[in-house]
């Protein structure tokens, strides 16, 4: 079996190399993750117990269409320059979300770099929040 594996690797070195390259990138991405994601139910508990602040990183139109109650709107493109909009909430837990997750991951990493201590992503974003029938408000 080992001989077959070695033979495969030598005949398909490009494929094996690409596999290990992608595997390395995945491991690096996992290690650089920001403090983990929260399920909608875990987020509700954090809102209730620790006065967490919701940070919506979607576009203005998406935000107006519906957002978590009392969420601060800070589009993902403005996080690096506009995190001052969050005031002096460095120690307050922040729950960052977008529609489904990717933009929130980027924003959460930027907020961590800016000095915010407790930054969490909402797993599944606002879509998961709505699927749990949790409250959403429209408008500003």
ROSELO-685075 format. One record per atom (N, C-alpha, C): residue in three letters; y, z, x. Coordinates in steps of 0.001 Angstrom, whole numbers, padded with zeros to 6 digits. Layout:
PT; ALA; Y; Z; X
...
***
This chain:
PT; UNK; -001189; 000000; 000823
PT; UNK; 000000; 000000; 000000
PT; UNK; 001252; 000000; 000867
PT; UNK; 001251; 000820; 001917
PT; UNK; 002404; 000867; 002812
PT; UNK; 002609; -000469; 003497
PT; UNK; 001526; -001115; 003868
PT; UNK; 001621; -002417; 004525
PT; UNK; 002222; -003449; 003573
PT; UNK; 001866; -003369; 002305
PT; UNK; 002426; -004297; 001320
PT; UNK; 003913; -004060; 001121
PT; UNK; 004325; -002803; 001125
PT; UNK; 005731; -002459; 000975
PT; UNK; 006546; -002972; 002164
PT; UNK; 006001; -002805; 003353
PT; UNK; 006685; -003289; 004558
PT; UNK; 006771; -004812; 004536
PT; UNK; 005700; -005453; 004124
PT; UNK; 005697; -006913; 004041
PT; UNK; 006724; -007403; 003009
PT; UNK; 006769; -006736; 001884
PT; UNK; 007762; -007093; 000857
PT; UNK; 009177; -006943; 001401
PT; UNK; 009444; -005811; 002057
PT; UNK; 010783; -005540; 002584
PT; UNK; 011188; -006565; 003633
PT; UNK; 010247; -006984; 004491
PT; UNK; 010595; -007969; 005524
PT; UNK; 010817; -009357; 004946
PT; UNK; 010092; -009702; 003900
PT; UNK; 010271; -011013; 003279
PT; UNK; 011463; -011049; 002323
PT; UNK; 011855; -009891; 001844
PT; UNK; 012964; -009817; 000876
PT; UNK; 014047; -008853; 001363
PT; UNK; 014408; -008964; 002620
PT; UNK; 015349; -008017; 003221
PT; UNK; 016704; -008038; 002524
PT; UNK; 017127; -009181; 002048
PT; UNK; 018416; -009265; 001366
PT; UNK; 018375; -008485; 000045
PT; UNK; 017322; -008633; -000689
PT; UNK; 017155; -007910; -001950
PT; UNK; 017066; -006396; -001709
PT; UNK; 016300; -005994; -000721
PT; UNK; 016153; -004575; -000393
PT; UNK; 017499; -004005; 000079
PT; UNK; 018208; -004750; 000906
PT; UNK; 019521; -004318; 001376
PT; UNK; 020503; -004148; 000226
PT; UNK; 020505; -005096; -000713
PT; UNK; 021387; -005001; -001877
PT; UNK; 021021; -003789; -002729
PT; UNK; 019738; -003523; -002875
PT; UNK; 019302; -002356; -003637
PT; UNK; 019847; -001067; -003032
PT; UNK; 019697; -000914; -001710
PT; UNK; 020174; 000308; -001066
PT; UNK; 021696; 000406; -001080
PT; UNK; 022379; -000727; -001017
PT; UNK; 023840; -000726; -001103
PT; UNK; 024288; -000224; -002475
PT; UNK; 023703; -000739; -003532
PT; UNK; 024048; -000312; -004892
PT; UNK; 023668; 001152; -005101
PT; UNK; 022527; 001548; -004613
PT; UNK; 022104; 002942; -004724
PT; UNK; 023103; 003874; -004024
PT; UNK; 023561; 003489; -002855
PT; UNK; 024560; 004283; -002130
PT; UNK; 025856; 004394; -002923
PT; UNK; 026311; 003295; -003501
PT; UNK; 027530; 003327; -004309
PT; UNK; 027375; 004250; -005523
PT; UNK; 026231; 004212; -006155
PT; UNK; 025993; 005093; -007297
PT; UNK; 026009; 006565; -006889
PT; UNK; 025405; 006875; -005777
PT; UNK; 025386; 008263; -005301
PT; UNK; 026795; 008725; -004957
PT; UNK; 027558; 007895; -004292
PT; UNK; 028949; 008243; -003955
PT; UNK; 029749; 008475; -005224
PT; UNK; 029576; 007615; -006205
PT; UNK; 030302; 007762; -007473
PT; UNK; 029935; 009076; -008160
PT; UNK; 028677; 009437; -008151
PT; UNK; 028255; 010693; -008766
PT; UNK; 028818; 011901; -008026
PT; UNK; 028873; 011831; -006716
PT; UNK; 029388; 012939; -005926
PT; UNK; 030893; 013106; -006075
PT; UNK; 031597; 012030; -006367
PT; UNK; 033046; 012095; -006514
PT; UNK; 033461; 012361; -007947
PT; UNK; 032525; 012593; -008816
PT; UNK; 032840; 012822; -010220
PT; UNK; 033734; 014037; -010361
PT; UNK; 034497; 014074; -011459
PT; UNK; 035502; 015107; -011663
PT; UNK; 034968; 016240; -012494
PT; UNK; 034402; 017211; -012094
PT; UNK; 034131; 018376; -012912
PT; UNK; 033348; 018128; -014179
PT; UNK; 032775; 017021; -014366
PT; UNK; 031875; 016805; -015482
PT; UNK; 032527; 016503; -016810
PT; UNK; 031714; 015992; -017675
PT; UNK; 032177; 015677; -019008
PT; UNK; 031739; 016724; -020001
PT; UNK; 032470; 016769; -021083
PT; UNK; 032157; 017715; -022159
PT; UNK; 031775; 016934; -023404
PT; UNK; 030804; 017444; -024129
PT; UNK; 030496; 016874; -025435
PT; UNK; 031640; 017252; -026369
PT; UNK; 031792; 016562; -027494
PT; UNK; 032838; 016956; -028435
PT; UNK; 032745; 018427; -028852
PT; UNK; 031543; 018936; -029048
PT; UNK; 031390; 020342; -029448
PT; UNK; 031824; 021296; -028330
PT; UNK; 031501; 020956; -027092
PT; UNK; 031948; 021774; -025966
PT; UNK; 033469; 021732; -025845
PT; UNK; 034051; 020575; -026121
PT; UNK; 035507; 020447; -026070
PT; UNK; 036166; 021329; -027130
PT; UNK; 035607; 021357; -028327
PT; UNK; 036148; 022211; -029396
PT; UNK; 036122; 023673; -028943
PT; UNK; 035039; 024087; -028326
PT; UNK; 034945; 025464; -027840
PT; UNK; 036011; 025746; -026783
PT; UNK; 036250; 024785; -025903
PT; UNK; 037265; 024964; -024872
PT; UNK; 038666; 025006; -025479
PT; UNK; 038915; 024188; -026510
PT; UNK; 040205; 024240; -027210
PT; UNK; 040412; 025620; -027828
PT; UNK; 039369; 026133; -028454
PT; UNK; 039484; 027404; -029166
PT; UNK; 039512; 028628; -028252
PT; UNK; 038716; 028627; -027215
PT; UNK; 038593; 029816; -026369
PT; UNK; 039590; 029869; -025214
PT; UNK; 039951; 028699; -024677
PT; UNK; 040792; 028694; -023478
PT; UNK; 042091; 027915; -023651
PT; UNK; 042444; 027588; -024888
PT; UNK; 043686; 026869; -025169
PT; UNK; 043816; 025602; -024324
PT; UNK; 042740; 024828; -024284
PT; UNK; 042745; 023581; -023521
PT; UNK; 043751; 022600; -024124
PT; UNK; 044192; 021677; -023298
PT; UNK; 045150; 020659; -023705
PT; UNK; 044469; 019304; -023675
PT; UNK; 044529; 018570; -024785
PT; UNK; 043963; 017225; -024848
PT; UNK; 044965; 016251; -024245
PT; UNK; 044473; 015350; -023395
PT; UNK; 045307; 014332; -022763
PT; UNK; 044719; 012974; -023106
PT; UNK; 045460; 012205; -023905
PT; UNK; 045034; 010885; -024351
PT; UNK; 045575; 009848; -023378
PT; UNK; 044685; 009109; -022710
PT; UNK; 045115; 008144; -021699
PT; UNK; 045021; 006696; -022188
PT; UNK; 044947; 006512; -023482
PT; UNK; 044879; 005166; -024054
PT; UNK; 046277; 004568; -024191
PT; UNK; 046354; 003357; -024706
PT; UNK; 047641; 002687; -024899
PT; UNK; 048416; 003350; -026040
PT; UNK; 049692; 003033; -026121
PT; UNK; 050556; 003577; -027177
PT; UNK; 050019; 003208; -028564
PT; UNK; 049614; 001953; -028736
PT; UNK; 049099; 001506; -030041
PT; UNK; 047819; 002260; -030409
PT; UNK; 046926; 002440; -029451
PT; UNK; 045689; 003180; -029713
PT; UNK; 046010; 004626; -030090
PT; UNK; 046957; 005214; -029369
PT; UNK; 047347; 006605; -029627
PT; UNK; 047905; 006756; -031040
PT; UNK; 048809; 005845; -031425
PT; UNK; 049400; 005917; -032767
PT; UNK; 048365; 005711; -033858
PT; UNK; 047337; 004964; -033559
PT; UNK; 046290; 004676; -034537
PT; UNK; 045418; 005900; -034826
PT; UNK; 045405; 006870; -033925
PT; UNK; 044642; 008092; -034145
PT; UNK; 044332; 008785; -032837
PT; UNK; 044554; 010108; -032804
PT; UNK; 044307; 010889; -031602
PT; UNK; 043922; 012316; -031977
PT; UNK; 043416; 013045; -031013
PT; UNK; 043058; 014446; -031217
PT; UNK; 044333; 015229; -031507
PT; UNK; 044224; 016203; -032394
PT; UNK; 045379; 017004; -032789
PT; UNK; 046125; 017553; -031581
PT; UNK; 047442; 017384; -031579
PT; UNK; 048334; 017906; -030541
PT; UNK; 048054; 017359; -029145
PT; UNK; 047421; 016205; -029051
PT; UNK; 047147; 015609; -027744
PT; UNK; 048443; 015105; -027105
PT; UNK; 048518; 015249; -025801
PT; UNK; 049626; 014690; -025032
PT; UNK; 049249; 013263; -024694
PT; UNK; 050171; 012327; -024938
PT; UNK; 049901; 010930; -024631
PT; UNK; 050396; 010609; -023230
PT; UNK; 049483; 010187; -022369
PT; UNK; 049800; 009826; -020998
PT; UNK; 048899; 008652; -020616
PT; UNK; 049386; 007408; -020829
PT; UNK; 048547; 006241; -020540
PT; UNK; 047986; 006272; -019121
PT; UNK; 046778; 005782; -018971
PT; UNK; 046081; 005851; -017684
PT; UNK; 046910; 005260; -016551
PT; UNK; 047680; 004224; -016807
PT; UNK; 048517; 003614; -015775
PT; UNK; 049683; 004489; -015350
PT; UNK; 050024; 005464; -016163
PT; UNK; 051157; 006347; -015866
PT; UNK; 050734; 007709; -015324
PT; UNK; 049456; 007956; -015204
PT; UNK; 048984; 009293; -014824
PT; UNK; 049530; 009708; -013466
PT; UNK; 049452; 008819; -012476
PT; UNK; 049899; 009189; -011126
PT; UNK; 051388; 009514; -011094
PT; UNK; 052197; 008730; -011772
PT; UNK; 053642; 008956; -011726
PT; UNK; 054136; 009862; -012846
PT; UNK; 053386; 009963; -013920
PT; UNK; 053871; 010691; -015089
PT; UNK; 053186; 011992; -015391
PT; UNK; 052405; 012513; -014460
PT; UNK; 051686; 013753; -014759
PT; UNK; 052644; 014920; -014952
PT; UNK; 053916; 014756; -014570
PT; UNK; 054913; 015792; -014823
PT; UNK; 055111; 016035; -016309
PT; UNK; 054711; 015063; -017116
PT; UNK; 054787; 015194; -018572
PT; UNK; 053902; 016349; -019061
PT; UNK; 052963; 016746; -018240
PT; UNK; 052061; 017840; -018599
PT; UNK; 052672; 019201; -018278
PT; UNK; 053849; 019184; -017697
PT; UNK; 054539; 020437; -017414
PT; UNK; 053840; 021265; -016359
PT; UNK; 053913; 022544; -016518
PT; UNK; 053336; 023469; -015537
PT; UNK; 051969; 023956; -016009
PT; UNK; 051136; 023034; -016433
PT; UNK; 049810; 023373; -016951
PT; UNK; 048731; 023219; -015889
PT; UNK; 049052; 023525; -014635
PT; UNK; 048094; 023317; -013545
PT; UNK; 046810; 024112; -013729
PT; UNK; 046893; 025307; -014285
PT; UNK; 045698; 026148; -014442
PT; UNK; 045075; 026013; -015825
PT; UNK; 045775; 025400; -016754
PT; UNK; 045265; 025238; -018123
PT; UNK; 044195; 024142; -018141
PT; UNK; 043090; 024346; -018834
PT; UNK; 042069; 023293; -018909
PT; UNK; 042625; 022037; -019600
PT; UNK; 042373; 020891; -019002
PT; UNK; 042763; 019608; -019573
PT; UNK; 041504; 018862; -019974
PT; UNK; 041511; 018332; -021181
PT; UNK; 040403; 017495; -021640
PT; UNK; 040959; 016088; -021791
PT; UNK; 040565; 015239; -020868
PT; UNK; 041078; 013877; -020786
PT; UNK; 040134; 012948; -021536
PT; UNK; 040727; 012064; -022345
PT; UNK; 039868; 011133; -023082
PT; UNK; 040545; 009782; -023268
PT; UNK; 039711; 008778; -023469
PT; UNK; 040152; 007444; -023869
PT; UNK; 039278; 007073; -025062
PT; UNK; 039068; 005799; -025300
PT; UNK; 038259; 005423; -026457
PT; UNK; 036779; 005708; -026232
PT; UNK; 036274; 005372; -025020
PT; UNK; 034847; 005579; -024792
PT; UNK; 034497; 006209; -023449
PT; UNK; 035417; 006340; -022519
PT; UNK; 035117; 007065; -021292
PT; UNK; 035641; 006544; -019973
PT; UNK; 035630; 005233; -019700
PT; UNK; 035983; 004761; -018355
PT; UNK; 037410; 005089; -017907
PT; UNK; 038384; 004886; -018771
PT; UNK; 039772; 005178; -018383
PT; UNK; 039971; 006666; -018154
PT; UNK; 039276; 007486; -018915
PT; UNK; 039390; 008938; -018753
PT; UNK; 038874; 009383; -017390
PT; UNK; 037833; 008744; -016891
PT; UNK; 037296; 009099; -015569
PT; UNK; 038327; 008839; -014481
PT; UNK; 038991; 007702; -014557
PT; UNK; 040033; 007359; -013582
PT; UNK; 041169; 008368; -013656
PT; UNK; 041642; 008637; -014872
PT; UNK; 042759; 009563; -015054
PT; UNK; 042396; 010980; -014613
PT; UNK; 041177; 011415; -014897
PT; UNK; 040755; 012765; -014520
PT; UNK; 040762; 012927; -013006
PT; UNK; 040303; 011916; -012286
PT; UNK; 040313; 011974; -010822
PT; UNK; 041746; 012066; -010311
PT; UNK; 042653; 011289; -010897
PT; UNK; 044058; 011323; -010477
PT; UNK; 044692; 012684; -010767
PT; UNK; 044367; 013274; -011900
PT; UNK; 044923; 014588; -012238
PT; UNK; 044402; 015668; -011296
PT; UNK; 043131; 015565; -010921
PT; UNK; 042567; 016513; -009949
PT; UNK; 043314; 016408; -008627
PT; UNK; 043559; 015169; -008188
PT; UNK; 044284; 014961; -006932
PT; UNK; 045708; 015492; -007017
PT; UNK; 046282; 015489; -008217
PT; UNK; 047656; 015963; -008414
PT; UNK; 047737; 017484; -008459
PT; UNK; 046595; 018169; -008423
PT; UNK; 046610; 019620; -008353
PT; UNK; 046179; 020351; -009609
PT; UNK; 045819; 019623; -010645
PT; UNK; 045339; 020291; -011853
PT; UNK; 043947; 020842; -011572
PT; UNK; 043746; 022107; -011914
PT; UNK; 042543; 022822; -011503
PT; UNK; 041327; 022564; -012382
PT; UNK; 041522; 022532; -013690
PT; UNK; 040402; 022402; -014628
PT; UNK; 040579; 021121; -015432
PT; UNK; 039938; 020074; -014971
PT; UNK; 040042; 018773; -015629
PT; UNK; 038650; 018357; -016080
PT; UNK; 038533; 018029; -017356
PT; UNK; 037259; 017615; -017927
PT; UNK; 037446; 016296; -018664
PT; UNK; 036379; 015503; -018693
PT; UNK; 036372; 014272; -019490
PT; UNK; 035666; 014552; -020802
PT; UNK; 036117; 013926; -021846
PT; UNK; 035412; 014000; -023122
PT; UNK; 034343; 012918; -023094
PT; UNK; 033077; 013329; -023054
PT; UNK; 031973; 012366; -023002
PT; UNK; 031995; 011493; -024252
PT; UNK; 031996; 010196; -024033
PT; UNK; 031997; 009266; -025160
PT; UNK; 033370; 009034; -025747
PT; UNK; 034372; 009743; -025232
PT; UNK; 035753; 009539; -025655
PT; UNK; 036001; 009836; -027130
PT; UNK; 037069; 009234; -027636
PT; UNK; 037449; 009465; -029023
PT; UNK; 036399; 008926; -029995
PT; UNK; 035653; 007924; -029570
PT; UNK; 034581; 007395; -030420
PT; UNK; 033546; 008483; -030715
PT; UNK; 033169; 009245; -029684
PT; UNK; 032209; 010342; -029880
PT; UNK; 032822; 011448; -030731
PT; UNK; 034106; 011723; -030523
PT; UNK; 034834; 012731; -031308
PT; UNK; 034787; 012366; -032795
PT; UNK; 035078; 011106; -033089
PT; UNK; 035055; 010642; -034488
PT; UNK; 033642; 010686; -035060
PT; UNK; 032645; 010345; -034240
PT; UNK; 031255; 010373; -034708
PT; UNK; 030815; 011767; -035123
PT; UNK; 031450; 012785; -034555
PT; UNK; 031154; 014177; -034918
PT; UNK; 032000; 014638; -036110
PT; UNK; 032774; 013711; -036682
PT; UNK; 033656; 014004; -037824
PT; UNK; 034669; 015110; -037516
PT; UNK; 035168; 015103; -036299
PT; UNK; 036194; 016062; -035887
PT; UNK; 037572; 015500; -036233
PT; UNK; 038573; 016364; -036416
PT; UNK; 039879; 015905; -036910
PT; UNK; 040643; 015016; -035940
PT; UNK; 041265; 013995; -036517
PT; UNK; 042106; 013060; -035787
PT; UNK; 043393; 012912; -036572
PT; UNK; 044522; 012840; -035863
PT; UNK; 045793; 012617; -036538
PT; UNK; 046357; 011283; -036098
PT; UNK; 047132; 010654; -036984
PT; UNK; 047750; 009369; -036694
PT; UNK; 049234; 009551; -036481
PT; UNK; 049857; 008525; -035899
PT; UNK; 051297; 008583; -035640
PT; UNK; 051566; 009305; -034348
PT; UNK; 052811; 009673; -034150
PT; UNK; 053201; 010333; -032894
PT; UNK; 052976; 011789; -032928
***
